Amino acid sequence: MEKNLNITNEWDKVFPKSEKVNHKKVTFHNRYGITLVGDLYTPKNTHEKLSAVAICGPFGAVKEQSSGLYAQILAERGFLTLAFDPSFTGESGGEPRYMASPDINTEDFQAAVDFLSLQDNVDPEKIGIIGICGWGGLALNASSLDTRIKATITSTMYDMSRVNANGYFDENDNENARYEMKKTLNNQRLEDYKNNNYKRAGGVVDPLPEDAPFFVKDYYDYYKTKRGYHKRSLNSNDGWNVTGCMSFINQPILKYTNEIRSAVLMIHGEKAHSCYFSRDAYKNMINNSKYTDNKELLIIPNAVHTDLYDNLNIIPFDKIEQFLKENLK
């Protein structure tokens, strides 16, 4: 287990603290021995065993941003919730920093289930997970593997294997484009090895070019403004390592989703640039599946990608609460 983690004790979220729930920092470890740091939110004045939900994402964010907001609001609605930083990011451990892994980051969700299952005030038969953005795909991957997860919600989901292999909107979905990309990444590996340092890819572009695509403006509006900026967020600052997501290229994470027996709710904005990820993942999840009765795709009219990060007028918390209560029983 790592020692000397730099854990902040003061409230430094991008959203105000609720007086309706108790909050504390916690640590737990995954099966690779990496120590993860999370925020545990518990409804006040509860004495019975509770349903619990582990929450992570967006990809390149920290628990002080969107996942913490989801966690606090769901705790106000009666769930014990855990928003956590994945391995190699935020306050969690893991070296080198700013790496991502389809295996280890799926394991992070499972480690959160380990932790929640052993809490005295949690019913281990009533545990769900929520993945936002890139962690939506990883949440589905975890649900394909972990039979203890009874309900899964994805919000504004990215399939990180698909976007890394094919580029945005599948524009580079061909052998030559992938080959050139892999050449670039492998050349960068040598530079990093020689320099004994990992080059960062850069977070959300700043300053924002006038001709930037809408989805870049959408990210800028969240990560680079007071709305969502956080000093530990990769997207708000220098981004992942250039080679940080390399292994996603040839390690698909959604192969066995049509074998998920537990309940899944996928939520996406109609106007989100990323909506095709959820539409296609849902289609594949129910294709030739025996377990379609508890699967649902909810498209939010006129919503864009980051609306589901923090827009309380758009995030369907009533639906989320209903789904969790129906399936964590």
N, C-alpha and C positions, 0 to 999 in steps of 0.2 A: 504494500500500500504506500502511496506517496505521502510524504510528510511536508510540512511547511507550505501548505496551500495558502494562497493569499485570499482569504474570505472576508468580504465586506460585511460589517454588522449593521451599518446604518441603512435606512430605506433609500435606495437609489433607483427605484423603478421609474419608468416613463409614464406611469399612471398613479393616481392618488391611492393612499392606503385606506382600506375599508375598516370601519370600526365594528363590522358585523362578524368578523372572523379573527381567529388567532393565527399568527404567522411566526414561523421560525425557520432558520437555516438548518439543513440536515446534510449528512454525507452518507454515501453508500458506495459499494464497489461492484464492478462487473467481473465476469469470469476471467478477464485478462489482468485483473489486479489493478485496474485504473479506478481511482477514486473520483466519484461524481458528486457534484454539489447541486443541491436543489432547494427550492422554497416550498415548505409544507404549509398548506392553508387548511385550517380546520374550523368548521362552524362552531360558534360559541354556544355554550350551555347544552352540549350534547353528551350523552352518557352511553348510548347504545353503540354497537358495532356499525360502522358506516360503509357504504359503497365508496370505492376509491377510484381515482382517475389519474393516470400519469400523462403529462403533456409536454411536448417538445416541438420546437420550430419557431419561426421559419428557418430555412437553411441559410446560415450565416448570421443569425440573430442570437440573442442571449435570453435567459429566463426573465430578465428585467423588462422585456418587451412584450410581444404578443402572447407568448405561452403563459406568462405570469398573469396577464390580464384575464385570459380564459380561466386560469386556475382560481383566481380570487372570486370571480363572478360565480363560478360553479360551486365554490365553497359557501358563498352566500345562499346558494340554493340547496344546501344540505349535503354536498359531497365532500369527502376528504380528498384533497388534490395535491399533486406534486408536479411543479414545473421545474425542469432540470436542464442544466447545460450538458450537452453531449461531450463525449471524450474529445480532448485536444482543444477545447474552446472554453471561453468564459472563465468561470472560477473552477471548473472541473480540471482534473489532472490529465496526464497523457503527454508524452513527448515523442517526437517534436510537436510543436504547436501548429495549429491551423491546418491539420490534416483531416480528411474524411475517409470513411471506409464503409462499404455496404455491409460488411460483416460486423465490425465493431459497433457501428452506430445502430444496427438492428439489435445487437446484444445490449446496448444501453437501455433500450426499451424493456428488454427482458430483465435486466438488473433492477430497473425501477419496479417491475412486478415482484421480483424477489423481496425487495425492501418493503413494499406496501403489504405484501402477504403476511409479513411477520410483525406488523404493528398491532398492538393490543386492541386498538379501537377500530380496526378494519376487519370486515368479513372477507376472507381470502377467496370466497366463491363469487364475490361481487366486485371485480376489478376490470376497468376498461382503460383504453388509451386514446389519446387524441394526437394526431400529427398534423402540423401546419406547414404548408408549402412543401419543401423538400422532405420534411419529416413525415408528411402524409404518405408518400411512397414507402418510406421505411417503416411506418406504422403498419401498413398492409403487409409488408414483408414479415414483420414480427408476428402478426396475426396468422400468417400462413404457417408459422413455426411453433407458436406458443399456445397450447390448448388451455392455458389458465386465463387467457384474455377472453372475456365474455362479450365485450362490445368494443368496436373500433369506430372512431370518427376521423375522417380526413377533411381538412379545410383548405381550400385553394391549393390543391395538391400539385406537386411536381413529381414526375418520374425521373429521378436523377440519372438513372442508367440511360434512359432514352435521350435526354437533353445533352448529356456528355458525349454520347456516341453519334448523335445525329445533328446536334446544334438546335437552335430555336426553330420551331415550326418545321423540323425535319429537313431544313434546307441543305444540310450536308450529309444526307443519308445515302452515301455511296462509298465504295471502297477507296477511291483515290483521296477523297476528302479526309476520311479517317486515317489513311496512311500518312498523309502530310501532317495531320494533327499529332499522330503518335511520334513521328520524327521530331517535331518541335518539342514535344514533352520529354522525349528521351535525351535530346540535346540539353534541355534544361536540367535534367537529372545530373548530367556530367558537370555542368557549371555549378550546381548546388554542391556536388561532392567535392569539387576542387576548392570551392570557397568556404566549405564547412558551414554553409548557411543556406536557408531556403528562401528563394526569391518570392515575394508576395505578388499576387495577381492584381491587387488594387480592388477596393470595394466599389460601391456605387460611384459612378463618375461625378467629379466635382472639380470645377464648375460645370454646370449642366449645359451642353451645347444646345443652341436654339433648334437645331434640326434633329435632336434626339428622338428616337421612336417613343410612342406613348408609354410603353411598358417601362422604359428607362426613366421617364418623367414620373411615373407612378412610384417606382422604387425610391427615386430621389425625394419625393414628397414625404415618404415615411422615414427613410434612414438618415437623411441629411438635414432634417429640420427638427424643430423642437417637438414636433408630433411624435417622433420615434427614435431620435438619435440617442445612442448610448456609447460610452467610451470603450466598453468591452465588446461591442458588436463588430463582427468582421465586416459586415456589409456597410456599416457606418464609417469604417476606417479603411484599413489597408487590405482587406479581403483575405481569401484563402491563399495558401501557397499555390504557385503556378501548377505544381504537380499534385496538389492536394486531393483532387477528385479523379485522378488518372484511372484507378481500378474500376470505377463505375463503367468505363467504356465497354468492357467485355464481361461484366458480371451483372446480368439482368436481375432485378430484385422482385419482379412481379410474376414469375413463371407459374406459381402454384396457387394463385389467388382464387381460382375457381374451386379449390378444395377447402376454402375457409368455411367452417361450419357455424361459427359464431356470427353475431349480427354486425353489419357494417353500414354506416351512413356516410356517404360522400357528398360534400357540400362545395359548390363552386359558383363564382359569379359569372353571369351570362356574358358580360363584356370583358372578362379577364382574358389577357393574351394566352394564359395557361390553361384555359378551360378544356382544350382538347386532351390534356393529360387525364383529367377525371372522366371525360366522356368515354375515351378509349379504354381506360383501366376498368371502368364499370362494365363496359361491354364484354371485355375479356374475363372479368370476374364471374359473370353470370353465364358465359358461354359454356355449354355442355356441363353445367354444374347441377348437382342435386340439391343445392342449398340456396335457392334464390328467394325464398319467402321472406327472409330477414335481411335482404340487401336493398339499399335505396340510394338513388342519385337525386340530390336536391339542387336545382339550378336557381340561383337568386337573380331575379330580373334586374338588368341594368347595372349590376355590381361589377367592379373591376377587381383586380387581383388583391391589392392591399386593403380594400374595403373589409375583407374578412380577417385582417390583422387586428383592427381596433375600432371599426365603425359600429358603435353600439346600436345604431338605428338599422343596421343591415345584418349583422351576425345574428342568426336565428337561435338565440339562447333558449327560448321556450321550446323549440323543436329539439334542441340538443338535450335539454333537461328531460323532456318526455321520452326520447329515445333511450337515454341512459337508465331512467327509472324502469322502463319496460323490459330492458334486457339485462339489467344487473339485479336479478331477483331469483 
